[in-house]
């Protein structure tokens, strides 16, 4: 059971890391400036 939770936590960390990198890349990239006005 503990091995299962270790895997779950590892997956969450990896996914969160990938999403964070992707979010930063999208935010820092100068593409689609008109979408910035509509979204926060």
Secondary structure as UniProt FT lines:
FT   HELIX           2..28
FT   HELIX           34..38
//
